Each structure stands twice: as C-alpha cells, then as structure tokens.
Amino acid sequence: LGANQFILKSIANYHLPFRKKPPLKFPTQKFLECLSTKVSPEMTQMVKDLKCKGILEKPLASDPGFFSKMFLIKKPDGGLRPIFDLKALNTFVATKHFYLISQLVKISEARRSPDRQVRSLFVSITGVLRPASKIMIAGWVRSAFKLAKIDASPGSIRSAVASRRWLDNRPVQEILDRGNWKCLETFSKHYCKEISNPVNSVASDLLYDNFKTV
C-alpha cells in the first residue's frame, strides 16, 4: 500500500508460494465484527482514501478469502501508513532458505575454471574480472595493523615499506615504482629526511630518541 507505480509494476503477476492452502472464510457479519479494528478518525479517513483509490473493494458474500486486521503506523514525515497484519499467513508460506555461499560458489564456478586462467584474488559474479587495486590492498593491510592495536594509515605504511627498502640498499627507482611515486623529488622532499646521531648521547630504547632531524 502506498507504493509507487514502479514497485507495483515490478511485483505484478507474482504470488506467494504456499505449502498448503491457508484457511479461507466467508465474510459474514459476525466474522467481520471479530476482525474490527479500533475506530479512530485517522483510520476512517484512511479506509475512505483506499476505497477511493480502488485498493480496497467490497468482497462478495459468496467468495471466501483470508481476512486480517489493519493498523496505522506513523511515517517520518508525520503521515500515516496503513499496514495489514498478515502474520497468520507465515505458517502457510513456503519460504526458501538462502545459502549465499553455496550459490556464490556455483555461480562463479565457470569464472574460476582453469580454462580462463583467472589470476585475480577475488572473483566477482558479474562484470569484468579485475585485480584488487592498490588502495584496496592498503586497506586490508591497515585492517591487519588495527587488529594488532596499531593505528596507521595506508600512506604511513607505504612510507615504512619505502624506508625499509632504502635501508636494504634497494635502487631508488624501484622504491618509487613500488610506492607509486611519479618522480624522485616526491621521495626526497616528503620521505627522505637527513638525521644525525648526537655525539656523547645516552642510548635510548626508543630508536627515534637516538637521532634528531637536521
């Protein structure tokens, strides 16, 4: 109720699969009195609006059906939304169990076949297969650091890796390529800092206390 035309067209001609036929009753006056909803001006107006829109129709006395109560809930904008209480139907509806992992394995089986020679870390169900981006991998690395109670951004992790390679005497161009830096000035300006070891200083357990920036 209250759905736009797109939703109404999308669900048109669909039905609920029932395990067994729900109990259908004739709309006798006595039965309808048992289902009577609490009278209120808001409910009365809502029923009138639904009848004017053709959503509610008067049932035929000879046509049995499933009947339920109706109630109103408030919407965020202050309006009211009519709701039919169809909980009693749940015991008769055949609900499908969702096995998402097994479905994913089945659907992606063709995409993971040896003939395709997929080299991606993750295989999507649809679309073009693409390797994980550097930003995504950096996020995974950061998550691992966070689990170790270390709060570090992907950028600082990249800097630490570059510093380690510099100490290992790796070529500068290799460091730039691994860090996705475009030019040597980026590394020398922002990441390569000259330090000195003060003479006659007392050694500290903290490495950065043993040096000072020039």
GUPA-99485 format. One record per residue (C-alpha): x, y, z; residue number from 1. Coordinates in steps of 0.2 Angstrom, whole numbers, plus 5000, padded with zeros to 4 digits. Example, Ala and Ser with C-alpha at 12.3 -4.5 7.8 and 13.67 -1.06 7.14 Angstrom:
REM GUPA-99485
> X/Y/Z/seq
> 5062/4978/5039/1
> 5068/4995/5036/2
//
This chain:
REM GUPA-99485
> X/Y/Z/seq
> 5000/5000/5000/1
> 5006/5017/4996/2
> 5020/5010/4984/3
> 5024/5020/4968/4
> 5020/5013/4951/5
> 5037/5006/4948/6
> 5036/4995/4963/7
> 5018/4990/4959/8
> 5023/4985/4941/9
> 5038/4976/4947/10
> 5028/4964/4958/11
> 5013/4962/4947/12
> 5009/4944/4942/13
> 5019/4937/4956/14
> 5012/4927/4970/15
> 5017/4920/4987/16
> 5021/4901/4986/17
> 5010/4892/4999/18
> 5015/4875/5007/19
> 4996/4872/5009/20
> 4981/4882/5007/21
> 4978/4895/5020/22
> 4961/4895/5029/23
> 4948/4905/5019/24
> 4932/4911/5027/25
> 4916/4919/5021/26
> 4915/4937/5026/27
> 4900/4935/5037/28
> 4895/4950/5048/29
> 4899/4940/5063/30
> 4916/4936/5057/31
> 4920/4954/5052/32
> 4915/4960/5069/33
> 4929/4949/5076/34
> 4941/4957/5065/35
> 4935/4975/5068/36
> 4949/4987/5070/37
> 4949/5001/5084/38
> 4938/5015/5077/39
> 4948/5032/5075/40
> 4946/5047/5064/41
> 4963/5043/5056/42
> 4958/5025/5052/43
> 4941/5030/5045/44
> 4949/5043/5033/45
> 4962/5030/5028/46
> 4949/5017/5023/47
> 4940/5030/5013/48
> 4955/5035/5004/49
> 4960/5017/5000/50
> 4942/5014/4994/51
> 4943/5029/4983/52
> 4959/5023/4975/53
> 4952/5006/4971/54
> 4964/4997/4983/55
> 4950/4991/4995/56
> 4935/4983/4987/57
> 4919/4976/4995/58
> 4921/4957/4995/59
> 4907/4946/4988/60
> 4897/4937/5001/61
> 4900/4920/4991/62
> 4918/4922/4989/63
> 4929/4916/5004/64
> 4945/4924/5007/65
> 4959/4927/5020/66
> 4955/4942/5031/67
> 4966/4951/5043/68
> 4966/4967/5054/69
> 4973/4983/5048/70
> 4983/4996/5058/71
> 4992/5013/5056/72
> 5010/5017/5059/73
> 5017/5034/5059/74
> 5029/5039/5045/75
> 5045/5050/5047/76
> 5036/5064/5038/77
> 5021/5064/5050/78
> 5009/5055/5039/79
> 5002/5038/5042/80
> 5005/5021/5033/81
> 4991/5008/5033/82
> 4998/4990/5037/83
> 4988/4974/5035/84
> 4993/4961/5048/85
> 4997/4946/5038/86
> 5007/4937/5051/87
> 4994/4922/5051/88
> 5000/4918/5033/89
> 5018/4915/5038/90
> 5014/4897/5044/91
> 5007/4893/5026/92
> 5020/4902/5015/93
> 5034/4891/5008/94
> 5050/4901/5012/95
> 5066/4897/5003/96
> 5082/4896/5013/97
> 5096/4906/5007/98
> 5113/4898/5005/99
> 5123/4913/4999/100
> 5140/4905/5000/101
> 5135/4889/4990/102
> 5126/4900/4977/103
> 5141/4911/4975/104
> 5152/4895/4973/105
> 5140/4888/4960/106
> 5138/4904/4950/107
> 5156/4908/4950/108
> 5162/4891/4945/109
> 5163/4895/4927/110
> 5173/4911/4930/111
> 5185/4901/4941/112
> 5188/4887/4928/113
> 5206/4883/4923/114
> 5202/4887/4905/115
> 5200/4906/4910/116
> 5217/4906/4919/117
> 5210/4919/4932/118
> 5224/4927/4942/119
> 5213/4939/4952/120
> 5212/4937/4971/121
> 5193/4938/4971/122
> 5181/4933/4958/123
> 5165/4943/4955/124
> 5149/4935/4949/125
> 5146/4948/4935/126
> 5156/4961/4926/127
> 5174/4961/4921/128
> 5187/4952/4932/129
> 5199/4965/4939/130
> 5214/4963/4951/131
> 5212/4971/4968/132
> 5218/4989/4967/133
> 5232/4996/4977/134
> 5220/5006/4988/135
> 5210/4991/4992/136
> 5226/4981/4997/137
> 5232/4996/5008/138
> 5215/4995/5017/139
> 5217/4976/5020/140
> 5235/4980/5027/141
> 5228/4994/5038/142
> 5215/4982/5045/143
> 5228/4969/5049/144
> 5238/4983/5058/145
> 5222/4989/5068/146
> 5219/4971/5074/147
> 5237/4972/5081/148
> 5231/4989/5090/149
> 5242/4999/5078/150
> 5233/5014/5071/151
> 5242/5018/5054/152
> 5235/5025/5038/153
> 5239/5016/5021/154
> 5251/5031/5017/155
> 5261/5029/5033/156
> 5263/5010/5029/157
> 5269/5014/5012/158
> 5282/5026/5019/159
> 5288/5012/5031/160
> 5290/5000/5017/161
> 5300/5013/5007/162
> 5311/5016/5022/163
> 5314/4998/5024/164
> 5319/4996/5006/165
> 5330/5011/5007/166
> 5339/5003/5022/167
> 5341/4987/5012/168
> 5350/4997/4998/169
> 5337/4995/4985/170
> 5338/5006/4970/171
> 5328/5022/4971/172
> 5318/5019/4955/173
> 5312/5003/4962/174
> 5306/5011/4978/175
> 5297/5024/4968/176
> 5289/5011/4957/177
> 5283/5001/4972/178
> 5277/5016/4981/179
> 5268/5023/4965/180
> 5278/5039/4966/181
> 5280/5048/4950/182
> 5297/5057/4952/183
> 5312/5057/4963/184
> 5308/5074/4971/185
> 5292/5066/4979/186
> 5303/5054/4989/187
> 5317/5066/4993/188
> 5305/5080/4998/189
> 5292/5071/5009/190
> 5300/5055/5014/191
> 5319/5056/5014/192
> 5324/5066/5030/193
> 5343/5068/5035/194
> 5346/5064/5053/195
> 5362/5064/5064/196
> 5367/5054/5079/197
> 5372/5067/5093/198
> 5389/5063/5100/199
> 5391/5058/5118/200
> 5372/5055/5119/201
> 5365/5042/5130/202
> 5357/5027/5120/203
> 5338/5026/5122/204
> 5327/5011/5120/205
> 5317/5021/5108/206
> 5325/5022/5091/207
> 5319/5039/5086/208
> 5326/5046/5103/209
> 5344/5042/5097/210
> 5343/5054/5082/211
> 5337/5071/5078/212
> 5332/5079/5061/213
> 5345/5090/5053/214
//
